[in-house]
Amino acid sequence: GVIFVLFPLVILMGWAMSPGLNALLPGWVDVVGGRQSARTIHFVVAWMLVAFVFIHLFEVVITGFWNNLRSMITGRYRITADENEHD
């Protein structure tokens, strides 16, 4: 959803706010409800992208930053002996 919905939507709404592009293709901004609607949609979608990034950064930090970084580079995730024990 982020790649195929949010990114294209934020780009299209950014273009919809541009007066130059509206002069090139008159009337296409009315499809999204006008320039103010484009601003609102752009603002909401941009904050959704920011939230997506912060949530994922938070998840990486709380699960062990260096271990996650190492596993992204080397493909190995270190599991300690305490995590392997089952009660």
Biopython code that builds the backbone (N, CA, C, O; Angstrom):
import numpy as np
from Bio.PDB.StructureBuilder import StructureBuilder

atoms = [
    (1, "GLY", "N", (0.789, -1.193, 0.000)),
    (1, "GLY", "CA", (0.000, 0.000, 0.000)),
    (1, "GLY", "C", (0.844, 1.276, 0.000)),
    (1, "GLY", "O", (0.465, 2.282, -0.600)),
    (2, "VAL", "N", (1.985, 1.221, 0.676)),
    (2, "VAL", "CA", (2.831, 2.420, 0.754)),
    (2, "VAL", "C", (3.421, 2.748, -0.606)),
    (2, "VAL", "O", (3.403, 3.901, -1.037)),
    (3, "ILE", "N", (3.944, 1.732, -1.280)),
    (3, "ILE", "CA", (4.618, 1.973, -2.556)),
    (3, "ILE", "C", (3.630, 2.290, -3.674)),
    (3, "ILE", "O", (3.858, 3.196, -4.476)),
    (4, "PHE", "N", (2.534, 1.539, -3.722)),
    (4, "PHE", "CA", (1.631, 1.659, -4.861)),
    (4, "PHE", "C", (0.445, 2.579, -4.624)),
    (4, "PHE", "O", (-0.280, 2.895, -5.567)),
    (5, "VAL", "N", (0.226, 3.022, -3.379)),
    (5, "VAL", "CA", (-0.896, 3.927, -3.104)),
    (5, "VAL", "C", (-0.399, 5.260, -2.554)),
    (5, "VAL", "O", (-0.660, 6.311, -3.140)),
    (6, "LEU", "N", (0.318, 5.221, -1.424)),
    (6, "LEU", "CA", (0.680, 6.472, -0.751)),
    (6, "LEU", "C", (1.674, 7.313, -1.548)),
    (6, "LEU", "O", (1.465, 8.515, -1.716)),
    (7, "PHE", "N", (2.750, 6.701, -2.042)),
    (7, "PHE", "CA", (3.735, 7.482, -2.798)),
    (7, "PHE", "C", (3.148, 8.095, -4.079)),
    (7, "PHE", "O", (3.345, 9.287, -4.316)),
    (8, "PRO", "N", (2.433, 7.318, -4.915)),
    (8, "PRO", "CA", (1.832, 7.957, -6.092)),
    (8, "PRO", "C", (0.812, 9.032, -5.735)),
    (8, "PRO", "O", (0.710, 10.052, -6.417)),
    (9, "LEU", "N", (0.049, 8.794, -4.649)),
    (9, "LEU", "CA", (-0.958, 9.773, -4.246)),
    (9, "LEU", "C", (-0.322, 11.080, -3.791)),
    (9, "LEU", "O", (-0.808, 12.155, -4.141)),
    (10, "VAL", "N", (0.752, 11.005, -3.019)),
    (10, "VAL", "CA", (1.406, 12.233, -2.557)),
    (10, "VAL", "C", (2.036, 12.971, -3.737)),
    (10, "VAL", "O", (2.057, 14.202, -3.751)),
    (11, "ILE", "N", (2.547, 12.243, -4.720)),
    (11, "ILE", "CA", (3.132, 12.893, -5.905)),
    (11, "ILE", "C", (2.043, 13.558, -6.746)),
    (11, "ILE", "O", (2.192, 14.705, -7.167)),
    (12, "LEU", "N", (0.953, 12.839, -6.987)),
    (12, "LEU", "CA", (-0.146, 13.425, -7.774)),
    (12, "LEU", "C", (-0.754, 14.648, -7.099)),
    (12, "LEU", "O", (-1.070, 15.634, -7.766)),
    (13, "MET", "N", (-0.919, 14.589, -5.793)),
    (13, "MET", "CA", (-1.493, 15.735, -5.084)),
    (13, "MET", "C", (-0.512, 16.900, -5.051)),
    (13, "MET", "O", (-0.930, 18.058, -5.046)),
    (14, "GLY", "N", (0.778, 16.612, -5.029)),
    (14, "GLY", "CA", (1.774, 17.676, -5.134)),
    (14, "GLY", "C", (1.700, 18.364, -6.485)),
    (14, "GLY", "O", (1.799, 19.587, -6.583)),
    (15, "TRP", "N", (1.521, 17.548, -7.539)),
    (15, "TRP", "CA", (1.350, 18.129, -8.870)),
    (15, "TRP", "C", (0.051, 18.918, -8.960)),
    (15, "TRP", "O", (0.000, 19.946, -9.635)),
    (16, "ALA", "N", (-0.988, 18.456, -8.297)),
    (16, "ALA", "CA", (-2.278, 19.150, -8.346)),
    (16, "ALA", "C", (-2.200, 20.527, -7.693)),
    (16, "ALA", "O", (-2.978, 21.417, -8.037)),
    (17, "MET", "N", (-1.275, 20.712, -6.762)),
    (17, "MET", "CA", (-1.116, 22.021, -6.122)),
    (17, "MET", "C", (-0.308, 22.993, -6.980)),
    (17, "MET", "O", (-0.255, 24.186, -6.683)),
    (18, "SER", "N", (0.317, 22.488, -8.038)),
    (18, "SER", "CA", (1.175, 23.316, -8.871)),
    (18, "SER", "C", (0.358, 24.101, -9.897)),
    (18, "SER", "O", (-0.341, 23.500, -10.713)),
    (19, "PRO", "N", (0.435, 25.443, -9.870)),
    (19, "PRO", "CA", (-0.295, 26.227, -10.864)),
    (19, "PRO", "C", (0.246, 26.019, -12.279)),
    (19, "PRO", "O", (-0.500, 26.133, -13.252)),
    (20, "GLY", "N", (1.519, 25.719, -12.394)),
    (20, "GLY", "CA", (2.106, 25.513, -13.712)),
    (20, "GLY", "C", (1.549, 24.287, -14.409)),
    (20, "GLY", "O", (1.278, 24.320, -15.609)),
    (21, "LEU", "N", (1.381, 23.220, -13.672)),
    (21, "LEU", "CA", (0.827, 22.002, -14.261)),
    (21, "LEU", "C", (-0.655, 22.169, -14.569)),
    (21, "LEU", "O", (-1.165, 21.584, -15.525)),
    (22, "ASN", "N", (-1.336, 22.957, -13.771)),
    (22, "ASN", "CA", (-2.742, 23.252, -14.045)),
    (22, "ASN", "C", (-2.882, 24.071, -15.324)),
    (22, "ASN", "O", (-3.860, 23.912, -16.054)),
    (23, "ALA", "N", (-1.924, 24.940, -15.601)),
    (23, "ALA", "CA", (-1.956, 25.708, -16.845)),
    (23, "ALA", "C", (-1.675, 24.803, -18.044)),
    (23, "ALA", "O", (-2.214, 25.020, -19.129)),
    (24, "LEU", "N", (-0.841, 23.803, -17.847)),
    (24, "LEU", "CA", (-0.512, 22.873, -18.920)),
    (24, "LEU", "C", (-1.691, 21.946, -19.243)),
    (24, "LEU", "O", (-2.005, 21.715, -20.410)),
    (25, "LEU", "N", (-2.326, 21.428, -18.219)),
    (25, "LEU", "CA", (-3.488, 20.536, -18.376)),
    (25, "LEU", "C", (-4.666, 21.106, -17.602)),
    (25, "LEU", "O", (-4.941, 20.655, -16.490)),
    (26, "PRO", "N", (-5.363, 22.075, -18.152)),
    (26, "PRO", "CA", (-6.441, 22.735, -17.408)),
    (26, "PRO", "C", (-7.579, 21.768, -17.085)),
    (26, "PRO", "O", (-7.971, 20.940, -17.906)),
    (27, "GLY", "N", (-8.092, 21.900, -15.872)),
    (27, "GLY", "CA", (-9.256, 21.139, -15.464)),
    (27, "GLY", "C", (-8.967, 19.813, -14.788)),
    (27, "GLY", "O", (-9.880, 19.221, -14.211)),
    (28, "TRP", "N", (-7.738, 19.320, -14.834)),
    (28, "TRP", "CA", (-7.472, 18.017, -14.235)),
    (28, "TRP", "C", (-7.465, 18.076, -12.712)),
    (28, "TRP", "O", (-7.659, 17.054, -12.053)),
    (29, "VAL", "N", (-7.245, 19.259, -12.145)),
    (29, "VAL", "CA", (-7.263, 19.423, -10.689)),
    (29, "VAL", "C", (-8.686, 19.257, -10.156)),
    (29, "VAL", "O", (-8.880, 18.864, -9.006)),
    (30, "ASP", "N", (-9.670, 19.555, -10.987)),
    (30, "ASP", "CA", (-11.064, 19.403, -10.555)),
    (30, "ASP", "C", (-11.433, 17.943, -10.313)),
    (30, "ASP", "O", (-12.413, 17.663, -9.622)),
    (31, "VAL", "N", (-10.669, 17.015, -10.866)),
    (31, "VAL", "CA", (-10.927, 15.587, -10.661)),
    (31, "VAL", "C", (-10.746, 15.218, -9.186)),
    (31, "VAL", "O", (-11.472, 14.367, -8.672)),
    (32, "VAL", "N", (-9.793, 15.845, -8.504)),
    (32, "VAL", "CA", (-9.555, 15.560, -7.088)),
    (32, "VAL", "C", (-10.304, 16.517, -6.177)),
    (32, "VAL", "O", (-10.125, 16.469, -4.960)),
    (33, "GLY", "N", (-11.118, 17.366, -6.724)),
    (33, "GLY", "CA", (-11.915, 18.272, -5.911)),
    (33, "GLY", "C", (-11.348, 19.663, -5.755)),
    (33, "GLY", "O", (-11.812, 20.424, -4.907)),
    (34, "GLY", "N", (-10.371, 20.008, -6.541)),
    (34, "GLY", "CA", (-9.797, 21.345, -6.475)),
    (34, "GLY", "C", (-8.467, 21.370, -5.747)),
    (34, "GLY", "O", (-8.008, 20.367, -5.200)),
    (35, "ARG", "N", (-7.867, 22.543, -5.757)),
    (35, "ARG", "CA", (-6.540, 22.700, -5.172)),
    (35, "ARG", "C", (-6.538, 22.517, -3.659)),
    (35, "ARG", "O", (-5.590, 21.955, -3.112)),
    (36, "GLN", "N", (-7.594, 22.986, -2.963)),
    (36, "GLN", "CA", (-7.634, 22.836, -1.514)),
    (36, "GLN", "C", (-7.776, 21.371, -1.109)),
    (36, "GLN", "O", (-7.162, 20.940, -0.132)),
    (37, "SER", "N", (-8.564, 20.613, -1.835)),
    (37, "SER", "CA", (-8.679, 19.182, -1.553)),
    (37, "SER", "C", (-7.352, 18.484, -1.796)),
    (37, "SER", "O", (-6.970, 17.586, -1.045)),
    (38, "ALA", "N", (-6.656, 18.888, -2.832)),
    (38, "ALA", "CA", (-5.338, 18.313, -3.107)),
    (38, "ALA", "C", (-4.375, 18.613, -1.957)),
    (38, "ALA", "O", (-3.588, 17.749, -1.570)),
    (39, "ARG", "N", (-4.430, 19.827, -1.409)),
    (39, "ARG", "CA", (-3.577, 20.173, -0.274)),
    (39, "ARG", "C", (-3.891, 19.304, 0.929)),
    (39, "ARG", "O", (-2.982, 18.805, 1.592)),
    (40, "THR", "N", (-5.166, 19.121, 1.212)),
    (40, "THR", "CA", (-5.578, 18.312, 2.357)),
    (40, "THR", "C", (-5.141, 16.855, 2.193)),
    (40, "THR", "O", (-4.595, 16.258, 3.122)),
    (41, "ILE", "N", (-5.380, 16.293, 1.027)),
    (41, "ILE", "CA", (-4.991, 14.906, 0.769)),
    (41, "ILE", "C", (-3.474, 14.762, 0.843)),
    (41, "ILE", "O", (-2.968, 13.797, 1.416)),
    (42, "HIS", "N", (-2.747, 15.717, 0.265)),
    (42, "HIS", "CA", (-1.284, 15.703, 0.286)),
    (42, "HIS", "C", (-0.775, 15.730, 1.732)),
    (42, "HIS", "O", (0.143, 14.989, 2.084)),
    (43, "PHE", "N", (-1.369, 16.581, 2.558)),
    (43, "PHE", "CA", (-0.966, 16.727, 3.952)),
    (43, "PHE", "C", (-1.220, 15.435, 4.732)),
    (43, "PHE", "O", (-0.343, 14.979, 5.466)),
    (44, "VAL", "N", (-2.388, 14.850, 4.584)),
    (44, "VAL", "CA", (-2.738, 13.628, 5.308)),
    (44, "VAL", "C", (-1.844, 12.464, 4.876)),
    (44, "VAL", "O", (-1.337, 11.721, 5.717)),
    (45, "VAL", "N", (-1.655, 12.309, 3.577)),
    (45, "VAL", "CA", (-0.836, 11.209, 3.065)),
    (45, "VAL", "C", (0.625, 11.398, 3.480)),
    (45, "VAL", "O", (1.302, 10.423, 3.806)),
    (46, "ALA", "N", (1.115, 12.631, 3.472)),
    (46, "ALA", "CA", (2.495, 12.878, 3.903)),
    (46, "ALA", "C", (2.674, 12.486, 5.364)),
    (46, "ALA", "O", (3.698, 11.901, 5.719)),
    (47, "TRP", "N", (1.703, 12.794, 6.219)),
    (47, "TRP", "CA", (1.796, 12.402, 7.618)),
    (47, "TRP", "C", (1.684, 10.890, 7.787)),
    (47, "TRP", "O", (2.278, 10.330, 8.709)),
    (48, "MET", "N", (0.938, 10.226, 6.920)),
    (48, "MET", "CA", (0.876, 8.769, 6.960)),
    (48, "MET", "C", (2.241, 8.162, 6.623)),
    (48, "MET", "O", (2.650, 7.171, 7.228)),
    (49, "LEU", "N", (2.937, 8.755, 5.663)),
    (49, "LEU", "CA", (4.284, 8.289, 5.315)),
    (49, "LEU", "C", (5.266, 8.529, 6.461)),
    (49, "LEU", "O", (6.106, 7.675, 6.746)),
    (50, "VAL", "N", (5.166, 9.672, 7.110)),
    (50, "VAL", "CA", (6.028, 9.971, 8.253)),
    (50, "VAL", "C", (5.751, 8.977, 9.384)),
    (50, "VAL", "O", (6.685, 8.471, 10.007)),
    (51, "ALA", "N", (4.481, 8.698, 9.649)),
    (51, "ALA", "CA", (4.121, 7.732, 10.691)),
    (51, "ALA", "C", (4.655, 6.345, 10.348)),
    (51, "ALA", "O", (5.143, 5.633, 11.225)),
    (52, "PHE", "N", (4.565, 5.961, 9.081)),
    (52, "PHE", "CA", (5.088, 4.659, 8.640)),
    (52, "PHE", "C", (6.572, 4.542, 8.948)),
    (52, "PHE", "O", (7.019, 3.517, 9.462)),
    (53, "VAL", "N", (7.336, 5.575, 8.641)),
    (53, "VAL", "CA", (8.778, 5.557, 8.885)),
    (53, "VAL", "C", (9.067, 5.504, 10.384)),
    (53, "VAL", "O", (9.898, 4.706, 10.818)),
    (54, "PHE", "N", (8.397, 6.338, 11.182)),
    (54, "PHE", "CA", (8.661, 6.359, 12.616)),
    (54, "PHE", "C", (8.268, 5.057, 13.301)),
    (54, "PHE", "O", (8.966, 4.602, 14.208)),
    (55, "ILE", "N", (7.175, 4.458, 12.887)),
    (55, "ILE", "CA", (6.762, 3.181, 13.474)),
    (55, "ILE", "C", (7.809, 2.107, 13.182)),
    (55, "ILE", "O", (8.161, 1.329, 14.069)),
    (56, "HIS", "N", (8.303, 2.060, 11.960)),
    (56, "HIS", "CA", (9.303, 1.057, 11.627)),
    (56, "HIS", "C", (10.637, 1.329, 12.323)),
    (56, "HIS", "O", (11.308, 0.387, 12.745)),
    (57, "LEU", "N", (11.026, 2.573, 12.449)),
    (57, "LEU", "CA", (12.241, 2.885, 13.207)),
    (57, "LEU", "C", (12.095, 2.483, 14.664)),
    (57, "LEU", "O", (13.030, 1.944, 15.257)),
    (58, "PHE", "N", (10.937, 2.738, 15.242)),
    (58, "PHE", "CA", (10.659, 2.357, 16.628)),
    (58, "PHE", "C", (10.763, 0.844, 16.795)),
    (58, "PHE", "O", (11.346, 0.361, 17.765)),
    (59, "GLU", "N", (10.200, 0.102, 15.851)),
    (59, "GLU", "CA", (10.269, -1.362, 15.925)),
    (59, "GLU", "C", (11.703, -1.865, 15.853)),
    (59, "GLU", "O", (12.064, -2.807, 16.559)),
    (60, "VAL", "N", (12.514, -1.256, 15.017)),
    (60, "VAL", "CA", (13.916, -1.664, 14.907)),
    (60, "VAL", "C", (14.660, -1.362, 16.202)),
    (60, "VAL", "O", (15.456, -2.181, 16.662)),
    (61, "VAL", "N", (14.412, -0.204, 16.790)),
    (61, "VAL", "CA", (15.128, 0.190, 18.004)),
    (61, "VAL", "C", (14.746, -0.710, 19.181)),
    (61, "VAL", "O", (15.626, -1.128, 19.934)),
    (62, "ILE", "N", (13.467, -1.018, 19.357)),
    (62, "ILE", "CA", (13.078, -1.803, 20.533)),
    (62, "ILE", "C", (13.437, -3.283, 20.402)),
    (62, "ILE", "O", (13.501, -3.986, 21.410)),
    (63, "THR", "N", (13.670, -3.762, 19.200)),
    (63, "THR", "CA", (14.052, -5.167, 19.046)),
    (63, "THR", "C", (15.557, -5.355, 18.938)),
    (63, "THR", "O", (16.021, -6.469, 18.697)),
    (64, "GLY", "N", (16.318, -4.299, 19.109)),
    (64, "GLY", "CA", (17.781, -4.415, 19.090)),
    (64, "GLY", "C", (18.365, -3.815, 17.831)),
    (64, "GLY", "O", (18.435, -4.475, 16.794)),
    (65, "PHE", "N", (18.782, -2.573, 17.918)),
    (65, "PHE", "CA", (19.250, -1.834, 16.750)),
    (65, "PHE", "C", (20.440, -2.522, 16.084)),
    (65, "PHE", "O", (20.410, -2.767, 14.878)),
    (66, "TRP", "N", (21.498, -2.840, 16.860)),
    (66, "TRP", "CA", (22.726, -3.379, 16.264)),
    (66, "TRP", "C", (22.512, -4.777, 15.710)),
    (66, "TRP", "O", (23.085, -5.129, 14.679)),
    (67, "ASN", "N", (21.693, -5.577, 16.383)),
    (67, "ASN", "CA", (21.421, -6.920, 15.883)),
    (67, "ASN", "C", (20.631, -6.852, 14.573)),
    (67, "ASN", "O", (20.901, -7.615, 13.645)),
    (68, "ASN", "N", (19.661, -5.946, 14.498)),
    (68, "ASN", "CA", (18.898, -5.773, 13.255)),
    (68, "ASN", "C", (19.778, -5.228, 12.140)),
    (68, "ASN", "O", (19.671, -5.666, 10.995)),
    (69, "LEU", "N", (20.646, -4.278, 12.464)),
    (69, "LEU", "CA", (21.549, -3.725, 11.457)),
    (69, "LEU", "C", (22.494, -4.802, 10.935)),
    (69, "LEU", "O", (22.724, -4.899, 9.730)),
    (70, "ARG", "N", (23.038, -5.606, 11.837)),
    (70, "ARG", "CA", (23.921, -6.696, 11.437)),
    (70, "ARG", "C", (23.181, -7.689, 10.547)),
    (70, "ARG", "O", (23.732, -8.160, 9.552)),
    (71, "SER", "N", (21.939, -8.009, 10.898)),
    (71, "SER", "CA", (21.201, -8.991, 10.099)),
    (71, "SER", "C", (20.841, -8.439, 8.725)),
    (71, "SER", "O", (20.735, -9.209, 7.770)),
    (72, "MET", "N", (20.653, -7.141, 8.599)),
    (72, "MET", "CA", (20.381, -6.560, 7.282)),
    (72, "MET", "C", (21.617, -6.613, 6.395)),
    (72, "MET", "O", (21.497, -6.781, 5.182)),
    (73, "ILE", "N", (22.796, -6.474, 6.980)),
    (73, "ILE", "CA", (24.031, -6.449, 6.202)),
    (73, "ILE", "C", (24.543, -7.865, 5.924)),
    (73, "ILE", "O", (24.904, -8.187, 4.792)),
    (74, "THR", "N", (24.574, -8.717, 6.971)),
    (74, "THR", "CA", (25.183, -10.036, 6.824)),
    (74, "THR", "C", (24.178, -11.160, 6.600)),
    (74, "THR", "O", (24.545, -12.220, 6.093)),
    (75, "GLY", "N", (22.930, -10.948, 6.964)),
    (75, "GLY", "CA", (21.928, -11.999, 6.846)),
    (75, "GLY", "C", (21.883, -12.912, 8.054)),
    (75, "GLY", "O", (21.155, -13.905, 8.049)),
    (76, "ARG", "N", (22.647, -12.597, 9.090)),
    (76, "ARG", "CA", (22.671, -13.425, 10.299)),
    (76, "ARG", "C", (22.066, -12.649, 11.461)),
    (76, "ARG", "O", (22.444, -11.507, 11.721)),
    (77, "TYR", "N", (21.127, -13.275, 12.156)),
    (77, "TYR", "CA", (20.490, -12.674, 13.319)),
    (77, "TYR", "C", (20.931, -13.463, 14.539)),
    (77, "TYR", "O", (20.693, -14.668, 14.613)),
    (78, "ARG", "N", (21.567, -12.806, 15.490)),
    (78, "ARG", "CA", (22.096, -13.480, 16.668)),
    (78, "ARG", "C", (20.972, -13.717, 17.682)),
    (78, "ARG", "O", (20.257, -12.793, 18.070)),
    (79, "ILE", "N", (20.840, -14.960, 18.093)),
    (79, "ILE", "CA", (19.867, -15.327, 19.113)),
    (79, "ILE", "C", (20.654, -15.839, 20.314)),
    (79, "ILE", "O", (21.462, -16.759, 20.183)),
    (80, "THR", "N", (20.423, -15.252, 21.471)),
    (80, "THR", "CA", (21.141, -15.672, 22.670)),
    (80, "THR", "C", (20.555, -16.976, 23.195)),
    (80, "THR", "O", (19.466, -17.387, 22.796)),
    (81, "ALA", "N", (21.287, -17.617, 24.090)),
    (81, "ALA", "CA", (20.846, -18.900, 24.652)),
    (81, "ALA", "C", (19.549, -18.738, 25.446)),
    (81, "ALA", "O", (18.729, -19.655, 25.476)),
    (82, "ASP", "N", (19.353, -17.586, 26.087)),
    (82, "ASP", "CA", (18.129, -17.363, 26.868)),
    (82, "ASP", "C", (16.890, -17.378, 25.993)),
    (82, "ASP", "O", (15.823, -17.804, 26.435)),
    (83, "GLU", "N", (17.017, -16.922, 24.772)),
    (83, "GLU", "CA", (15.865, -16.875, 23.871)),
    (83, "GLU", "C", (15.522, -18.257, 23.326)),
    (83, "GLU", "O", (14.391, -18.475, 22.891)),
    (84, "ASN", "N", (16.469, -19.200, 23.337)),
    (84, "ASN", "CA", (16.244, -20.539, 22.818)),
    (84, "ASN", "C", (15.593, -21.468, 23.832)),
    (84, "ASN", "O", (14.988, -22.469, 23.448)),
    (85, "GLU", "N", (15.707, -21.156, 25.113)),
    (85, "GLU", "CA", (15.185, -22.038, 26.144)),
    (85, "GLU", "C", (13.667, -21.987, 26.166)),
    (85, "GLU", "O", (13.052, -20.928, 26.037)),
    (86, "HIS", "N", (13.091, -23.156, 26.332)),
    (86, "HIS", "CA", (11.634, -23.257, 26.447)),
    (86, "HIS", "C", (11.309, -23.820, 27.816)),
    (86, "HIS", "O", (11.951, -24.769, 28.268)),
    (87, "ASP", "N", (10.325, -23.249, 28.477)),
    (87, "ASP", "CA", (9.942, -23.724, 29.813)),
    (87, "ASP", "C", (8.983, -24.879, 29.731)),
    (87, "ASP", "O", (8.557, -25.402, 30.760)),
]
sb = StructureBuilder()
sb.init_structure("model")
sb.init_model(0)
sb.init_chain("A")
sb.init_seg("    ")
for serial, (resi, resn, name, xyz) in enumerate(atoms, 1):
    if name == "N":
        sb.init_residue(resn, " ", resi, " ")
    sb.init_atom(name, np.array(xyz, "f"), 0.0, 1.0, " ", f" {name:<3s}", serial, name[0])
structure = sb.get_structure()
